[in-house]
Amino acid sequence: PTTGGTGSAAPAWARSTSPRHSHPTIEVPANAYPVVEATVDPTEVDAVILSMAATRGMVLTIRQLDAAGISRFQVHRRLGRLLTQVTDGVYAVGAVTAAVRLRAALAALPQAVVSHGTAARYLGLPLPANHDTSVLLCGRRTRRRIEGVEIHLTRWLPLADVTSVEGLPTTSVARTICDLSVGYPVPRLRHLVEHAVVERLATPAELQA
């Protein structure tokens, strides 16, 4: 069940074996990261940023830019041109599309997974096109807000409920339908279940679990 609302450790959903209670939020301000001097030739900064972004879904974090030798000053000078800040410490390179906004949310919240209507579309479930971009965060609350992204919270997200779609961690078909069932019209929910079974996206046993 869900309710509406960066490091090397394994995501909370990957460690979940039993229901967890929310933990206090520990927010790390972007300016807490070490500031590095520029080591990239100023004439090559744009090319380096574009090359990095091409392999990262057109989303870069301030840590990635720091590691590449691009200074905060060089980042700031490109805001509104090459770079758009989507949320604190996370930048889109070029246009901020729905897909880019989703990747930015996952970069800002490494323990989150694609969920709800967004997951349904990625998984091939029939839904209207007007759903917001949604992610699901397990195990803790966050004060972070990302424009255009709905952050849901859950205390329970076992590994079996997470799959990968286009390289993005995404709730499984069964978990997605379960999450959508809260407040969702019964006829539309029945249609989702029937579609998942007919298209072999999930088995009846998985949907009943």
JOVENCOR-V541162 format. One record per run of one state. SS is the DSSP state (a for helix, b for strand, c for the rest). FROM is the first residue (numbers start at 1). LEN is the number of residues. If there is no record, write none. Layout:
BEGIN
ss from len
SS FROM LEN
SS FROM LEN
END
This chain:
BEGIN
ss from len
c 1 1
b 2 3
c 5 7
a 12 4
c 16 7
b 23 1
c 24 6
a 30 3
c 33 9
a 42 13
c 55 4
b 59 3
a 62 6
c 68 4
a 72 6
c 78 1
b 79 1
c 80 3
b 83 5
c 88 2
b 90 4
c 94 4
a 98 11
c 109 3
b 112 3
c 115 1
a 116 8
c 124 9
b 133 6
c 139 1
b 140 1
c 141 8
b 149 6
c 155 4
a 159 3
b 162 4
c 166 2
b 168 4
c 172 1
a 173 8
c 181 5
a 186 13
c 199 5
a 204 5
c 209 1
END
